Amino acid sequence: MRKPSIVSLWSRALPLILAATLALWASAAAADPVGTVTGLPLPRYASLKTDRVNLREGPSKDHAIKWVYQRAGLPVEITAEFDIWRKVRDSEGVEGWVLHSLLSGRRTALVGVGKKGAAYKIHAQPRGGADVAATLQSGVIANVYSCDGAWCLIGGDGYKGYIEQVALWGVYPNEKIP
């Protein structure tokens, strides 16, 4: 009986090795991604700490400024991390890089994004028939205190109450915030 050659063994083993590698890669890709710097989930929402935040084309001060945000508390979505920089996307889909120190983990949301001039009822209880506690115009920034997947408890200067979660940009659909 003849011994199999090394080439013959590799030709049989290579497809198995490739299949195992692809299976591992697919399972890793299916897992929720996390930031390489913080280990926190990606994407995730945060808010701007100050009323002057430079959005840059790349992750360094050598990159050009694309935009200057002038609304403290504005929610942004963090989509990537690099060293002390975070890639963010705003409610209009504009993306760029900001220093991590200019971001806060405080959850805020924009009411009625894309519905200019619309009014939204804030209820005293998390249901549509509840008493109206306030009415907000689209574009208002609200603090997000909690969400149950359908309703969020929000508040700001002079108001606090519940709004349907789908009316907010700054929380994911069905996201629960304790």
N, C-alpha and C positions, 0 to 999 in steps of 0.2 A: 504494500500500500504506500502510496506516495504522500509525503508531507505537503500540506497546503503552503503556498508561498505567502510571504508577507503582503504582497500586493493583493492577493486573493482575500486574505483576512481583512485588510483595510477596505476593500471594495464591499465586503459584507457588513462591516462595522460602521462605515461612514454614514449610510442612511439612518441607522439607529441613533448615532450620535447627533446627527442633524435634527432628527425628530424630537429627541429629548431636549435639545437646546431650544428649539422652537416652542415646545410645550412650556418650558420654564419662562421663556421670554413672554409668551402670551399670558401666563398667570401673573407675572409681575406687572404687565401692562394693564391687566384687568383690575388690579388693586388700586385703591384711591391714591393718587399721586400726592407726595408731600414735598415741601420745600427743602432744598439741599442745605440751606443755611439754618432755618428755624425748626425743621421737622414738622411744621404745621401744615394742614391740608391746603392743597392748591386745586382749583382756585378758592379764594375766600374773600369775604368783604372786610373792609376796614374803613376808616374815615380820616379826613385831613385834619391835622392838629392845629394848623394856623391858617390865617387868611392870606398867606402868600406862599405858594408852593410851586416851584419850577418843575415842569414836566419836560424831561430831556429825551433826545433821540436814542441815547444809549446809556449804559450804566457807569457814567463817570462825569465829572464836572467839565471834562474836555469836550463832551458832546453838546451840540447846540440845544438851546431851549426851544421847544415846540410851542409851549403854552404856559401861561402863569395862572394858576387857580387862585381865586380871591374869595373863596367861601369856606371858612373853617367849618368843619363838621360834614362837609360834602362826602357822601359815600363813594368809594372806589372799589373795584375788584382787583385783588392781587392775583396775577396769573403766573409770575415767575420770580425767582430770587437769584441775585448774584452779589455776593459779598454784602456790602451795606446798602445795596440798591434793591428796589422792588419794582417789577414791571406791573403797571396798573392799567386798567381800562375804566373809562368813565361811562356814565349813562348814555352818552351819545356814540359810544364805540371808539373814542379816541384813545390810543394806547401810547405809552411812553414809560420812562423810568423816573422814579423819585427816591430821594434818600429815605431810608427806613425811619429815621428819627422824626420825620415830618408826618408819619402815619400813626394812627391810634387804633387800638383794638376796640374802642367804643363803637357800638353798632348804631348806625343811623340809616335812614332811608329817605329817598325822594318820593313824594306822593305824586301819583299820576303822571309818570314820565311819558312823553309823547302825546299827551292830551291837553295841550295848551288851552288855558281858560276854563277847564272843567273844575267842578267843585265836588269835594268828597266829604261824605258824612262820617263823623267820628262818633261812635256809639258808646253809651255808658256800660253796656254789656256786650260780649262777643256774639251777637246775633243781629240780623238785619232789622228786626222789628223793635229793637231796644230804643230807649230814648236817645235823642241826638245830643251829644255833649258839646260838639263843635262842628264847624264846617271849614274845610281847608281847601285852598286853591292848589291846582297842580303846580309842582315845582317847590313846594314847601319842604324843608329838611326837618325830619322828625327824629327824636331819639327812639330807639327800639328797645323796649324793656323785656318783652317776651313774645313768643309766637307759638301757636299750637299746631301749625301746619295749615290752618285755614284763616285764622284771625291773629292779628298782632296788637299788643298793647303798646301804644306810642304816646309820646308827649313832647311838649315844648313850652314856650312862653305862653302861659295862660290856658293851656288845654292839656287834657290827658283822657285817653279813651281807646276804643278798639276800632280797627279798620280791617277790611278784608285784605289778606296777605297779597293777593294778586294785584292790588292797587299800589304796591310798593316796589321801588327799585332799590335794592340793598339787602334783600333777603331772598333766598332761593325758594322756588315753589316747593311747598310741603316741608320746608325746613322748620325744625322745632328748636326754639331758643328758650331755655329754662329761665 
